[in-house]
């Protein structure tokens, strides 16, 4: 009997594999982290721990990203369509817990 991961985690794993293959992103992202681009119009790059991918609030952002971009992320990495201040607020709460 196998363990089934939610589709959002499977999609995130596929994005991580693609990102790992990219020499540009691989060189400046520490092991155990992922680069994400955040913003509604102008996007800013953040590097966050992979452990955040398991958190339900972060998975909501990943679902929104999947709905808007599918697997075609224009910035070359995972793009999350939310306000930058909302993302910073979420990651601050995740960092504290």
C-alpha positions as CSV (number, residue, x, y, z in Angstrom):
1,X,0.0,0.0,0.0
2,X,1.5,3.3,-1.1
3,X,1.2,6.8,0.3
4,X,-0.6,9.2,-2.0
5,X,0.6,12.8,-2.0
6,X,-1.8,15.6,-2.8
7,X,-1.5,16.8,-6.4
8,X,-0.1,20.1,-5.3
9,X,3.0,18.4,-3.7
10,X,3.5,16.3,-6.8
11,X,3.4,19.4,-9.0
12,X,5.8,21.2,-6.6
13,X,8.2,18.2,-6.9
14,X,8.1,18.4,-10.7
15,X,8.9,22.1,-10.5
16,X,11.7,21.4,-8.1
17,X,13.2,18.9,-10.6
18,X,13.0,21.4,-13.4
19,X,14.5,24.1,-11.3
20,X,17.3,21.7,-10.1
21,X,18.3,21.1,-13.8
22,X,18.7,24.8,-14.4
23,X,22.2,25.9,-13.7
24,X,21.2,29.5,-13.3
25,X,18.8,28.8,-10.4
26,X,20.9,25.9,-9.0
27,X,24.0,28.0,-8.3
28,X,22.5,30.5,-5.9
29,X,19.8,28.4,-4.1
30,X,21.0,26.6,-1.0
31,X,20.3,22.9,-0.6
32,X,16.8,22.4,1.0
33,X,15.4,25.7,-0.4
34,X,13.5,26.8,-3.5
35,X,13.4,30.1,-5.3
36,X,9.9,31.5,-5.9
37,X,8.8,34.7,-7.7
38,X,6.1,36.6,-5.9
39,X,3.9,39.5,-6.9
40,X,0.8,40.3,-8.9
41,X,2.4,42.6,-11.5
42,X,6.1,43.0,-10.7
43,X,7.6,39.9,-9.2
44,X,10.3,39.7,-6.6
45,X,12.5,36.6,-6.0
46,X,12.5,34.9,-2.6
47,X,14.4,31.8,-1.5
48,X,12.4,29.8,1.0
49,X,12.9,26.4,2.8
50,X,11.3,23.4,1.0
51,X,9.6,22.5,4.3
52,X,7.2,25.4,3.7
53,X,5.7,23.4,0.8
54,X,4.0,21.1,3.4
55,X,2.1,23.9,5.2
56,X,-1.6,24.3,4.2
57,X,-1.4,28.0,3.8
58,X,1.6,27.7,1.4
59,X,-0.3,24.9,-0.5
60,X,-3.1,27.3,-1.0
61,X,-0.6,29.7,-2.8
62,X,0.6,26.7,-4.8
63,X,-2.9,25.9,-5.9
64,X,-3.4,29.5,-7.0
65,X,-0.2,29.3,-8.9
66,X,-1.2,26.1,-10.6
67,X,-4.6,27.6,-11.6
68,X,-2.9,30.7,-13.1
69,X,0.3,29.3,-14.7
70,X,0.0,25.5,-14.8
71,X,3.5,24.3,-15.5
72,X,4.5,27.3,-17.6
73,X,6.2,29.7,-15.2
74,X,7.3,32.8,-17.1
75,X,10.1,33.6,-14.7
76,X,11.8,30.3,-15.0
77,X,11.0,29.3,-11.4
78,X,7.9,28.8,-9.4
79,X,5.7,32.0,-9.7
80,X,3.2,32.7,-7.0
81,X,0.5,35.3,-7.9
82,X,-0.1,37.1,-4.6
83,X,0.8,40.4,-3.0
84,X,4.4,40.5,-1.8
85,X,3.4,41.8,1.6
86,X,0.9,38.8,2.1
87,X,3.7,36.4,1.1
88,X,6.2,38.0,3.5
89,X,3.5,37.8,6.3
90,X,2.9,34.1,5.6
91,X,6.6,33.2,5.5
92,X,7.3,35.2,8.7
93,X,4.6,33.2,10.4
94,X,5.9,29.9,9.1
95,X,9.5,30.8,10.2
96,X,8.3,31.5,13.7
97,X,6.5,28.2,14.0
